[in-house]
Amino acid sequence: MTLSLKTLITRALSGIVFVVLLIGSLFWNYYSFSIFFFLIAFLGLKEFYNLADKLNVKTFKLTGYFCGVLTYLAFINLSFFFKINSEYINKLPLFLLFIPFLIFVVAIMSKHQNPLESTLYTLMGILYSVLPFSLMHKLVFDANQLQYNPNFLLIIILLIWSNDTFAYLGGTFIGKHKMIERVSPGKTWEGTLFGIVITIALCFYFHKNIQATTSLSWIFLSFLIPILATLGDLVESMIKRIANVKDTGNIMPGHGGILDRFDSILFVVPFIVIIIKIFVQ
């Protein structure tokens, strides 16, 4: 068995295990969904702070982890657990506005040489690695926040990953012109456009199965999903290049870390939530 074949098998097996855990957590119940993505968010935040270490930036890790947990918990749907739709429960995320102030208090009391830099990276880790997974809770319920249905979120994830897959295949077979070589040497314009076109086509194919969006919002989603997914991939590549690392972690053999696997989703989910709030709810 050659090394390349061994690597391919490792990637395939770890990918299968990951997909089974993802789909299983989504469709088991809301509890499994909440626990699974809490772990994903926490591991992603840990990877981000490890990247900061490689840049010689000292973050307030304990404070960041604490605020990250608060951020995730603030978006958990308590209305589902208590079977009530209270406006006070739905406004819990507003308390997250106090998180920057808490981090600044820690910065004032710290002995870091550059407390402002530490504050910004600590807060950035929460916004980049935790908030998108927290917002997923807004995509698995109906307008009354009482009926759990993960179908919409699963289709969004599949569309994002299809964009990544077809962009890679397009770049491999027809890619000639580098997109932004200093950020992502392997990404080409041809591959990117191929992934975008295929994903838009899949968006319209899945449209009949998605009841969470109106036709107008779906038009926005069909174009934003592949574009934002590509942007998320480029941003993650830029961060890794600055930190001089190949992967953000090694929790998934052959695939890297959590941020490597979810980089596109981190950019797509917040915008989808905004669109849903504007056009649907």
Helices and strands as residue ranges (DSSP letters): H 3-28, H 30-54, H 61-75, H 78-82, H 87-90, G 92-98, H 99-109, H 115-125, I 126-130, H 131-135, G 136-139, H 151-174, H 189-206, G 207-209, H 215-243, H 258-279
